């Protein structure tokens, strides 16, 4: 705030003094005294934000107190302690009608003060009065929940007054308050319960009545009226002394250390930083708008300058237009003569083209005859089949001979094995076994016979089970296929039913909403169209509302017309592109899907005389009625409905298009909805178009007559669905019955096959054992060996003959195979030639059809050119007459015409359009006015840009400062914890305890542990005796006080729960700590103080005994 000087306006100075009473008091003091020394603190801002007493103010309170506490811990500045008690301590307390006191004045010393008195004498009321006077709420004082409860019974008003010292270097604004600050608070009863006001006075009189000014004073001195650790009332002292929970102790510590409030301030600062960043974003957004505004103003200035230049061009072009008219008429005359010559040339060309087409038709007819003659000569397939049968016979003979040779080879190999076996048996015959082996042999023979019988039984059962299994599997496969077919049929029927039910719903919707067929949102779109202001004409649509089949064609061609135009009947027509954008926004708002067509001049009909086909053809255009010209023009432009011809049947359509499509005919259709042909394709089109909806898109009916038919179809389909579902369930149940039969059969077959393999293995083992143990007759074995050798010789002799026959048959088969390959190549070649000839025939047929169409076309073209030539000759004569008349009216010499009238007219139209557009947009603004607006927009944009740069820099600095302060705060909390722990250890050690304060800031717990110096077991507060707990609690309180300094400490009835020994020890510790501290202490106790030693810095005040029943 600027200092009040003689040059400042009187009204401004008066308003400033009203906003800041401190400034007013300073001005009043300056009027009666000499000029004050330089102000050490900044004045209170006129609109400072409201802060609650005890909140952190950027280092003003916490940082200064902690610095004072820790900076002079080494005792090298003795004057500081003396100066500290000159500012912020309570000198006097005055009570009037407060609680039990009618009138009381208490004067306090700067160090230790004891308030002693009997119970009910109002000791705690003195502590409550200090808190209430310095801004505390009623419930924080512990004496009531409302201020009205603090007024003495029978009185309507009470007053508390606290006088604070304000001397020395730490004084608060001494130039305003002087050597003391007196805070007075009055509390009165009113209709709502209670009320109260403040009066802050200095040495020169009253200064302020605002609560926020009291908060600033308390904040300056570091007085926390809501800190339970500083103002330890009777209830708070009891809670603290009796509390042993770690979480409650930490909460007490956090509240006393202002941790939660400081964190809340950090969060508020972060929120304000976020709001500043949001403001920066808004500035960035506004910069874009300002930049656009600057560009628009610059563009405006450029356009206005350009408009002046365009006016000069228009004046020059007006003169040039007059001669351009004559030049245009002469050019048109020359063009007419050129057109006449072109038409004459076209007539000759058309005659030549017709003759060429006729010659081409004759040549094509001759080529077709030749191709048909050559096509009659076809490849004979009988010879190929004969060769194939011969090759098959020879191949079979080769296979048979090969099998014979392989059989002989197998027999020879078997004979060789038998010879080897006999030779081995002969060698073993000399070592025949004794009689004991015969018994074993007989037993093996019996077991062999039993195994063979079991094997035969299993071989008979396995085929039966396999046949049964195959039958069950086949039945399961048939049932699965049947179930799949029935399931698919059910799906098809359900889809058919849903489609028909959808058609029924469409009819029902159409009954309620006549425009529902063109979209569910059509009614909403039409409503918005009626409520919207349009540039030229309101949109027309849906087109189906304006198109209806003519009555004589409706019954026969309604289905075909639906297929051709059904999808286009939901579209809309507008007359300008601006209206198109507006209508598209309406579509987007309602999520309506339809096309929008722009038709200029919607009230002017089109001239279709040159684009319609022969009048004998029925076109889609002729089959429809239109109630709006714009709708007709839109369908002509988009669908070419004037060139879509409707024929009664396919034969008529194919006959009319056989020699080429008629003039101005693009597509042909028949009543069943098929598109029979198209001019854009060489081949005819045979495709049927679909219209999925059952409701007519032209709005001619509501479908009432079709509802019974659709409902009957739905009922029939539901009956079929029920039957198919029942069949599906029966098949599924039978499948569930058949499927479990497969597993047992497969298991039984596997068991039999396993037993079969085991029996075969056992039989082979027994036969091998018998073979080894059987004594053989050597003579018989030798005879059998000779017979086998003779058989081998016979088989070996047959092999050469069979091999020779095999080779002969292979050569014959190879020759026949080569003949077959050659014949197949000829067959392939013949088929290729036949296909090529067929394709060539089709191509020649198409060429012949086109040639016939060309003949008709060139005949028509010649006739048209003759008619046009005659028309152009008449127009040329008329144009020449107009030119002669115009030259007669033109005065002076004729200047050279360098441009056509269209070019000049176009240039003038452009210039006028640009000039008019500029005038319409910017009015009659001058160039100087446009330049002034541009400069203003430029200056505004540059100012916003500078503000953006400045705010960005400040936000960056604030973020860094917030991060630094957060780190410093965490360091401070840890340091306070360490200091409290060190103080607690020191004080506990005085009585032979080893104590620790364990802080867990993350879990918010404070654990107090202690043990005797000669013990190793750590104990908690729950295990202490009453005296030990009281002593430990006092040590904890003093440790917290040492770690967190405060200018004033108040402790109410702390010793009422202690015995005499612990009370004496606690009192000794408190006195020692109080005398060593730089704070002012107020101890309240009802007990006697006879053991308290008289010493410097200690003041004892005893309150009078309470008056009860008029007896003191």
Helices and strands as residue ranges (DSSP letters): H 10-19, H 21-32, H 62-71, H 78-84, E 87-98, E 101-107, E 112-116, H 123-133, H 138-141, G 147-150, E 157-166, H 174-177, E 180-188, E 195-202, E 205-208, H 211-221, E 231-232, H 234-242, H 246-257, H 259-376, H 381-429, H 436-512, G 516-518, H 522-530, E 540-541, G 543-545, E 547-549, H 551-565, G 566-568, E 572-574, H 577-590, E 596-598, E 618-619, E 624-626, H 629-639, G 641-643, E 644-646, H 650-656, E 667-669, E 674-678, E 687-688, H 704-773, H 778-889, H 901-922, H 927-989, E 993-1000, E 1005-1012, E 1019-1020, G 1021-1023, H 1026-1043, E 1048-1052, H 1060-1076, E 1080-1085, E 1098-1102
